[in-house]
Amino acid sequence: MPSTPQGAPKEGAPQESPVIKPANGKLGILIPGMGAVTTTFIAGVEAIKLGMAQPIGSVTQLNTIRLGKRTDNRTPRIKDFVPLAGLEDLEFGGWDIFQENCYEAALHAGVLDKPLIESLRGPLEKIQPMPAVFDSNYVKRINGPNLKPKGSKMDYAEMLMDDIRNFKKRTNSERLAMIWCGSTEVFHRPAAVHQNVASFEAGLTASDPEISPSQIYAYAALKMGVPYANGAPHLTVDAPALMEMARDRNIPIAGKDFKTGQTFMKTLVAPGLKSRMLGVSGWFSTNILGNRDGEVLDDPGSFKSKEESKLSALEQILQPELYPMLYGDIHHKVRIEYYKPRGDAKEGWDNIDIFGWLGYPMQIKINFLCRDSILAAPLVLDIMLFLDLAQRAGMRGVQEWLSFFFKAPMTAPGLYPEHDIFIQSMKLKNTLRWMKGEQLITHLGLEYYD
């Protein structure tokens, strides 16, 4: 059966709004991978809590939502409209193959200025990574000493579940949510072991080589009733067995691959070209970055996972099968190069060859000098707060309304993903309106002219 969230509105026929449980108590956020993105996220939240910074880039904290007609002048902030967990109620924990605490890892990542990190040393030093589940067959360019003791993959899942229980008890968290911020694993397609829960659990017991570390984390989270999101492009919670598990256990899931840099630009520009029926003959994209993510992506297997994610967005936005004259013969190429001196300050170049009236050619050049983790950190916050909201609203399975945050959005089987960021934004806000029993906004606007 399709993986539609329980109680979510179907297209064209909104269902009754859910009853949302209040966000009482603490929300514990668990993160596999405590590198640049995670430490930037945690340090940022701590700085905001202390009044040292503003949550720039966060939809949950800064964005507003229109309610009713434009003439009603009802535009609250999202965090004042739906009952989200407060920043002061967040607790953080995670796993990593390196033993550095969050303070040391933040210094090593080199994303944030050292004086800022020093001012947050107290809360950051308290966050010590738990030993990780790791398999060098899935991440080839890095290794570390902070690993779980050897055992079967089911043993690893049980160890992670013990970690989750202990973290919840230690932090006195009422609810939990998990998000993958670790390295990109090598590209794999779903195998026989991924087809249903029974096969997957048998594969864990037998340590099937097709089961990756990220899938073990996701399985442990779902067994513990914890919502899970995948911030990387590899196969995890989009495997059929884990999607089945999320539905059966009434747990929301989301993914995959944070939409931050070059693909974010593509989902802004491509819908504009398509809306004006301007043709595209070629789109060449290249990136340089020097953080741990770039080092991992220097491996062809890990790059393949990222390449699949990056290539899919453009094709699904432009729909060449509907517009073959405009987009049927695009030369689309993506490159990522590891360049250590650049660190986390990623640079993306795009050369776009377009054509217009009478077929005359034109070009667009984009040079995006961005900071990868600075763009990703607020996404981690928003995804975690929204997944927690979804669980309290009784929603289960794939949360397609969170596609706004991902390069390769998960959908129900057989349903193509929506990559147009403006449609994604409308879907997100309409889902929030539906949750609270407000009128969905179509932007038809005829009532203003009657």
Order of alpha helices (4+ residues) and beta strands (2+ residues): beta-alpha-alpha-alpha-beta-alpha-alpha-alpha-beta-alpha-beta-alpha-alpha-beta-alpha-beta-alpha-beta-alpha-alpha-alpha-beta-beta-beta-alpha-beta-alpha
